Amino acid sequence: MVLKDLRADAKDAFMAGVAAAVPDRTLGQAFEKQPLSEKTVGKYIIISVGKAACNMAQSAIGALPQGAAFEAIAVTNYENVTKIDGCRVFGAAHPVPDANGQAAAHKVIALLKSATKDDVVLALVSGGSSALLPSPAEGVSLEDKAQVNEVLLASGFDITSMNLIRQSLSNLKGGGFLRYAQPAKVRSYILSDVLGDDLRVVGSGPSIGPIGTFAQARNLLIENGIFDKMPTSVRAYLDTAEERQSLPKPDATLICSNTQSLAAMAQKAGAILIAEPLIGDVHDAADRILADVKTHKAPFILAYGGETTVNLVGNGKGGRNQELALLVAEKATRAGLTGSWVFLSGGTDGRDGPTDAAGGLVDDQTLDRITAKGGVIADLLANNDSYKALKLSDDLLMTGATGTNVADLQLFIMA
């Protein structure tokens, strides 16, 4: 099979995985199983936040009982903003929070506080919520929160550790919806971008509860040598914060996760599904992929799901998926891997890091194309400049915003 066909097959399979997590289907199925029909409901209060917020809000409004009174707010990243009848939609920044996100958080808090015992809050949460809905704790500014995010993103923290820190510095994260909405009932529907589907971690658990304590968050920063890199206000807050009171028990439904999307991608490609998630540093993940490749006889296809991390040492532009794709291309070439092959690594939200690419789609000729355009692969990797490298080789995976988010998918095809 020609290389062009292999690349097209890889992207088609990836998009099948993305389609499996589209909220209007998955959330619709959840409402079919458990219809919205509370007999004592006063009104429905819909709070939808995350990269899939608009799709989820639209689906929830469509599932309301005929004639039901409701108020709705959706907060999503700018690329996914969509007009919705009957819903106030706010765009905000991701992955570093901005003033628009903070303004949206104030609106969400006000709406939650207005809830009565006869109302039902529908909390629709998807990945990205942590950055999109910033409500800094007392004494911590938005600029301080943005600085915390930047330090965490550059330090190679996994999502659980990152969101423990974020929860500890927020009014809304770690169960804030439950706190502000009392005495109203809160029903949560979660689209998980977290491996293992710990719902306290997805979007920092605004309608679920905290991952851990303030003390644990502080100790985590100290153990990783970055407590002193935190703003003065953050250090002071974590030094003195008193643990919060217990929250009502959450009522939550998981509507989709990386596992379902991985299965859909593997089925579309006819691939061997690798169940163990692809996690940890991108260098280790690339080594693992190539080790798996060596254990199979061509032709074969391997499908992975997961979420890797990057420890930034340079000032280049890219994301974990682009970096992983470039590393696989470099390591495969250096190892003398022969034959026609392609490797795709992409974020299901359509955006990898602070770029317009979903990830990378490389092949056995990628390094040759980079070199032909004057790129030096060692220098590009050393500077974490995967976006520039993949742009030189025309290997950026471009999908546009997808309206969903269930972490990352990877596919290796050997002809």
C-alpha positions as CSV (number, residue, x, y, z in Angstrom):
1,M,0.0,0.0,0.0
2,V,1.4,3.5,-0.9
3,L,2.3,5.9,1.9
4,K,-0.4,8.3,1.0
5,D,-3.1,5.6,1.6
6,L,-1.5,4.7,5.0
7,R,-1.6,8.3,6.1
8,A,-5.2,8.7,5.0
9,D,-6.2,5.4,6.8
10,A,-4.6,6.6,10.0
11,K,-6.4,9.9,10.0
12,D,-9.7,8.2,9.2
13,A,-9.3,5.8,12.1
14,F,-8.4,8.7,14.4
15,M,-11.5,10.6,13.4
16,A,-13.6,7.5,14.1
17,G,-12.3,7.5,17.6
18,V,-13.2,11.2,18.0
19,A,-16.7,10.6,16.6
20,A,-17.3,8.0,19.3
21,A,-17.0,10.7,21.9
22,V,-19.3,13.3,20.4
23,P,-21.5,14.4,23.3
24,D,-24.8,14.7,21.5
25,R,-24.7,10.9,21.0
26,T,-23.2,9.8,24.3
27,L,-25.1,12.3,26.5
28,G,-28.3,11.5,24.6
29,Q,-27.9,7.9,25.5
30,A,-27.5,8.8,29.2
31,F,-30.7,10.8,29.2
32,E,-32.5,7.9,27.5
33,K,-31.5,5.6,30.3
34,Q,-32.3,8.1,33.0
35,P,-34.8,10.6,31.7
36,L,-35.0,14.1,33.1
37,S,-38.4,13.8,34.8
38,E,-38.2,14.9,38.4
39,K,-41.8,15.5,39.5
40,T,-40.9,18.2,42.1
41,V,-38.5,20.2,39.9
42,G,-38.9,24.0,40.0
43,K,-36.5,24.7,37.2
44,Y,-33.4,23.1,35.6
45,I,-30.1,25.0,36.0
46,I,-27.7,23.8,33.3
47,I,-24.0,24.5,33.9
48,S,-21.9,23.2,31.0
49,V,-18.1,23.7,31.1
50,G,-15.2,22.3,29.1
51,K,-14.1,21.8,25.5
52,A,-17.4,19.9,24.9
53,A,-19.5,22.4,26.7
54,C,-21.6,23.7,23.8
55,N,-22.4,20.2,22.5
56,M,-23.3,19.0,25.9
57,A,-25.5,22.0,26.7
58,Q,-27.4,21.7,23.4
59,S,-28.0,18.0,24.1
60,A,-29.2,18.6,27.7
61,I,-31.6,21.4,26.6
62,G,-33.0,19.1,24.0
63,A,-33.6,16.4,26.6
64,L,-35.6,18.6,29.0
65,P,-39.2,17.7,29.7
66,Q,-41.5,19.6,27.4
67,G,-42.3,23.1,28.8
68,A,-39.7,22.8,31.6
69,A,-38.3,26.1,32.9
70,F,-34.5,26.4,32.7
71,E,-31.5,28.6,32.8
72,A,-28.3,27.6,31.1
73,I,-24.6,28.7,30.9
74,A,-21.9,27.1,28.8
75,V,-18.2,28.0,29.1
76,T,-15.8,26.6,26.5
77,N,-12.6,27.5,24.7
78,Y,-12.8,30.2,22.1
79,E,-12.5,27.7,19.2
80,N,-15.6,25.8,20.3
81,V,-17.9,28.7,21.0
82,T,-21.3,28.0,19.4
83,K,-24.6,30.0,19.7
84,I,-27.3,28.0,21.6
85,D,-30.9,29.2,21.9
86,G,-31.7,29.7,25.6
87,C,-28.1,29.5,26.8
88,R,-25.5,32.1,27.7
89,V,-22.3,31.0,26.0
90,F,-18.9,32.3,27.2
91,G,-15.5,31.8,25.5
92,A,-12.4,31.6,27.6
93,A,-8.7,30.7,27.3
94,H,-7.1,27.3,27.5
95,P,-4.6,26.1,28.9
96,V,-3.8,29.3,30.7
97,P,-6.8,31.0,32.3
98,D,-7.9,34.5,31.3
99,A,-10.2,37.3,32.5
100,N,-13.1,36.1,30.3
101,G,-13.0,32.8,32.1
102,Q,-13.0,34.5,35.4
103,A,-16.0,36.6,34.4
104,A,-17.8,33.5,33.3
105,A,-17.0,31.8,36.7
106,H,-18.7,34.8,38.5
107,K,-21.8,34.2,36.4
108,V,-21.7,30.5,37.2
109,I,-21.4,31.1,40.9
110,A,-24.3,33.6,40.8
111,L,-26.5,31.1,39.0
112,L,-25.7,28.3,41.4
113,K,-26.4,30.5,44.4
114,S,-29.8,31.2,43.0
115,A,-30.8,27.6,43.1
116,T,-33.6,26.5,45.5
117,K,-34.5,23.2,47.0
118,D,-37.0,22.6,44.2
119,D,-34.4,23.1,41.4
120,V,-32.2,20.6,39.7
121,V,-28.7,21.5,38.6
122,L,-27.4,19.7,35.6
123,A,-23.6,19.8,35.8
124,L,-22.1,18.9,32.4
125,V,-18.3,18.6,32.7
126,S,-15.6,17.8,30.1
127,G,-11.9,18.2,29.9
128,G,-10.5,21.7,29.9
129,S,-12.7,22.9,32.6
130,S,-9.8,23.6,35.0
131,A,-8.4,26.4,32.9
132,L,-11.7,27.6,31.4
133,L,-13.5,28.4,34.7
134,P,-11.0,30.1,37.0
135,S,-12.3,31.4,40.4
136,P,-9.2,32.0,42.5
137,A,-9.2,31.5,46.2
138,E,-9.2,34.5,48.5
139,G,-6.0,36.5,48.2
140,V,-4.9,34.7,44.9
141,S,-5.2,36.7,41.7
142,L,-6.0,35.5,38.2
143,E,-2.4,36.4,37.2
144,D,-1.2,34.2,40.1
145,K,-3.3,31.3,38.9
146,A,-2.0,31.8,35.3
147,Q,1.5,31.7,36.6
148,V,0.8,28.5,38.6
149,N,-0.6,26.9,35.4
150,E,2.5,27.8,33.4
151,V,4.8,26.3,36.0
152,L,2.8,23.1,36.3
153,L,2.6,22.7,32.5
154,A,6.3,23.1,32.1
155,S,7.2,20.7,35.0
156,G,5.8,17.4,33.5
157,F,3.1,17.0,36.1
158,D,0.4,14.4,35.3
159,I,-3.2,15.6,35.2
160,T,-4.1,14.2,38.7
161,S,-1.2,16.1,40.3
162,M,-2.0,19.3,38.3
163,N,-5.6,19.3,39.2
164,L,-4.9,18.6,42.9
165,I,-3.0,21.9,42.9
166,R,-5.6,23.7,40.9
167,Q,-8.5,22.5,43.1
168,S,-6.6,23.8,46.2
169,L,-6.5,27.3,44.8
170,S,-10.1,27.6,43.5
171,N,-13.6,28.3,44.8
172,L,-15.3,26.2,42.1
173,K,-13.0,23.2,41.6
174,G,-13.1,20.2,43.9
175,G,-16.9,20.3,44.5
176,G,-17.6,24.0,44.3
177,F,-20.8,23.4,42.3
178,L,-22.1,21.2,45.2
179,R,-21.2,23.9,47.8
180,Y,-22.8,26.8,46.0
181,A,-25.9,25.0,44.8
182,Q,-27.1,23.8,48.2
183,P,-29.9,22.9,48.9
184,A,-30.6,22.1,45.2
185,K,-30.0,18.6,43.8
186,V,-27.0,18.4,41.5
187,R,-26.8,15.7,38.8
188,S,-23.4,15.5,36.9
189,Y,-22.7,14.1,33.5
190,I,-19.0,13.7,32.8
191,L,-17.0,13.3,29.6
192,S,-13.7,12.0,30.8
193,D,-10.3,13.0,29.4
194,V,-8.6,11.4,32.4
195,L,-7.2,7.9,32.2
196,G,-8.8,5.6,34.8
197,D,-11.8,8.0,34.9
198,D,-11.4,9.4,38.4
199,L,-14.2,11.9,38.2
200,R,-12.6,14.1,40.9
201,V,-9.9,14.8,38.3
202,V,-11.9,15.5,35.2
203,G,-12.1,19.3,34.9
204,S,-10.8,19.4,38.5
205,G,-14.1,17.9,39.8
206,P,-16.3,21.0,40.2
207,S,-19.4,18.9,40.8
208,I,-17.7,15.9,42.4
209,G,-15.2,16.8,45.2
210,P,-11.5,17.2,45.9
211,I,-8.7,14.9,45.0
212,G,-6.9,15.6,48.2
213,T,-6.2,18.1,50.9
214,F,-4.5,21.5,51.0
215,A,-1.6,19.9,52.9
216,Q,-1.2,17.3,50.2
217,A,-1.1,19.9,47.5
218,R,1.5,21.9,49.3
219,N,3.7,18.8,50.0
220,L,3.4,17.8,46.3
221,L,4.8,21.2,45.2
222,I,7.6,21.0,47.8
223,E,8.5,17.4,46.8
224,N,8.8,18.4,43.2
225,G,11.0,21.4,44.0
226,I,8.6,24.0,42.6
227,F,7.0,25.4,45.8
228,D,9.4,28.3,45.7
229,K,8.4,29.0,42.1
230,M,4.8,29.7,43.1
231,P,3.6,33.3,43.5
232,T,3.9,34.7,47.1
233,S,0.1,34.7,47.5
234,V,-0.2,31.0,46.6
235,R,2.5,30.0,49.0
236,A,0.9,32.0,51.8
237,Y,-2.5,30.6,51.0
238,L,-1.4,27.0,51.1
239,D,0.6,27.6,54.3
240,T,-2.5,28.8,56.2
241,A,-5.6,27.4,54.4
242,E,-8.0,25.4,56.6
243,E,-9.5,22.2,55.2
244,R,-13.0,22.6,53.8
245,Q,-16.1,21.1,55.2
246,S,-17.6,17.9,53.8
247,L,-19.8,18.1,50.7
248,P,-23.0,16.3,49.7
249,K,-22.5,13.0,48.0
250,P,-22.2,13.5,44.2
251,D,-24.7,12.0,41.7
252,A,-22.6,11.5,38.6
253,T,-22.8,9.6,35.3
254,L,-19.8,8.9,33.1
255,I,-20.9,9.3,29.5
256,C,-17.7,8.6,27.6
257,S,-14.0,8.2,28.0
258,N,-10.8,7.4,26.2
259,T,-11.5,3.7,26.4
260,Q,-14.5,3.9,24.2
261,S,-12.8,6.2,21.7
262,L,-9.8,3.9,21.6
263,A,-12.0,0.9,20.8
264,A,-13.8,2.8,18.0
265,M,-10.5,3.8,16.4
266,A,-9.1,0.2,16.7
267,Q,-12.2,-1.2,15.1
268,K,-12.1,1.2,12.2
269,A,-8.4,0.5,11.5
270,G,-8.6,-3.2,12.2
271,A,-5.9,-2.7,14.8
272,I,-4.5,-4.6,17.7
273,L,-5.8,-2.7,20.7
274,I,-3.1,-2.1,23.3
275,A,-5.0,-1.9,26.6
276,E,-2.3,-0.5,28.8
277,P,-2.5,3.4,28.5
278,L,0.3,5.3,27.0
279,I,1.4,7.6,29.8
280,G,4.5,9.2,31.3
281,D,7.3,11.1,29.6
282,V,7.1,11.3,25.8
283,H,10.6,9.8,25.5
284,D,9.6,6.7,27.5
285,A,6.4,6.5,25.5
286,A,8.2,6.5,22.2
287,D,10.6,3.8,23.4
288,R,7.6,1.7,24.4
289,I,5.9,2.0,21.1
290,L,9.1,1.0,19.2
291,A,9.6,-1.9,21.5
292,D,6.0,-3.1,20.7
293,V,6.7,-2.6,17.0
294,K,9.6,-5.0,17.2
295,T,7.5,-7.7,18.6
296,H,5.1,-7.8,15.6
297,K,5.5,-9.1,12.1
298,A,4.4,-6.9,9.2
299,P,1.8,-6.0,8.3
300,F,0.2,-4.9,11.5
301,I,-1.6,-1.9,13.2
302,L,-1.2,-1.0,16.9
303,A,-3.8,1.3,18.6
304,Y,-3.1,3.2,21.8
305,G,-4.9,5.6,24.1
306,G,-3.5,7.8,26.8
307,E,-2.0,11.0,27.8
308,T,1.8,11.6,27.9
309,T,3.7,14.5,29.5
310,V,6.6,16.7,28.3
311,N,9.3,18.2,30.5
312,L,10.1,21.5,28.8
313,V,13.8,22.3,28.5
314,G,13.6,24.6,25.5
315,N,11.5,27.5,24.3
316,G,10.0,26.0,21.2
317,K,6.4,25.5,20.2
318,G,4.5,22.3,20.3
319,G,2.5,19.8,22.4
320,R,2.8,16.3,23.8
321,N,1.3,14.7,20.7
322,Q,3.6,16.5,18.3
323,E,6.6,15.8,20.5
324,L,5.7,12.1,20.7
325,A,5.2,11.8,16.9
326,L,8.5,13.5,16.2
327,L,10.3,11.3,18.7
328,V,8.9,8.1,17.2
329,A,10.0,9.3,13.8
330,E,13.5,10.1,15.1
331,K,13.9,6.9,17.1
332,A,12.5,4.7,14.4
333,T,14.9,6.1,11.8
334,R,17.9,5.9,14.2
335,A,17.0,2.3,15.0
336,G,17.0,1.4,11.3
337,L,13.3,0.5,11.1
338,T,12.7,-0.6,7.5
339,G,9.5,-0.7,5.4
340,S,6.6,1.7,5.0
341,W,5.1,2.9,8.2
342,V,3.1,5.8,9.7
343,F,2.5,6.9,13.2
344,L,-0.3,9.2,14.4
345,S,-0.6,10.9,17.8
346,G,-3.5,13.3,18.3
347,G,-5.6,15.0,20.9
348,T,-9.3,14.2,20.6
349,D,-10.1,17.9,21.2
350,G,-8.3,18.9,18.0
351,R,-5.7,21.0,19.8
352,D,-2.3,19.9,21.1
353,G,-0.8,22.4,23.5
354,P,-0.9,26.1,22.6
355,T,-1.1,25.3,18.9
356,D,-3.7,25.0,16.1
357,A,-2.7,21.3,15.5
358,A,-4.2,18.2,17.0
359,G,-0.9,16.4,16.9
360,G,1.4,14.8,14.4
361,L,1.2,12.2,11.6
362,V,4.7,11.0,10.7
363,D,6.1,8.3,8.5
364,D,9.4,6.7,7.4
365,Q,10.3,9.7,5.2
366,T,9.6,12.4,7.8
367,L,13.2,13.0,8.8
368,D,14.3,13.2,5.2
369,R,11.6,15.9,4.5
370,I,12.8,17.9,7.6
371,T,16.4,17.7,6.5
372,A,15.5,18.7,3.0
373,K,13.9,21.9,4.3
374,G,17.0,22.8,6.4
375,G,15.8,21.5,9.7
376,V,18.2,19.8,12.2
377,I,16.2,17.2,14.1
378,A,18.5,17.1,17.1
379,D,18.3,20.9,17.6
380,L,14.5,20.9,17.1
381,L,14.0,18.2,19.7
382,A,16.4,19.8,22.1
383,N,14.4,23.1,21.9
384,N,11.0,21.3,22.2
385,D,10.2,22.7,18.7
386,S,8.1,19.9,17.4
387,Y,5.5,22.2,15.7
388,K,8.3,23.8,13.6
389,A,9.7,20.4,12.7
390,L,6.4,18.9,11.7
391,K,5.5,21.9,9.7
392,L,8.7,21.5,7.8
393,S,7.8,17.9,6.9
394,D,4.1,18.7,6.4
395,D,3.2,16.3,9.2
396,L,1.0,18.4,11.4
397,L,-2.3,16.7,12.2
398,M,-4.9,19.4,11.6
399,T,-8.6,18.6,12.5
400,G,-9.9,21.9,13.9
401,A,-11.9,22.0,17.1
402,T,-13.8,18.7,17.6
403,G,-16.3,19.7,20.3
404,T,-15.2,16.8,22.5
405,N,-12.2,15.8,24.6
406,V,-11.3,12.3,25.8
407,A,-7.5,12.6,26.0
408,D,-5.2,11.3,23.2
409,L,-5.2,8.5,20.6
410,Q,-2.2,6.9,18.9
411,L,-1.9,4.6,15.9
412,F,1.1,2.8,14.4
413,I,0.6,1.2,10.9
414,M,3.3,-1.0,9.4
415,A,2.6,-2.0,5.8
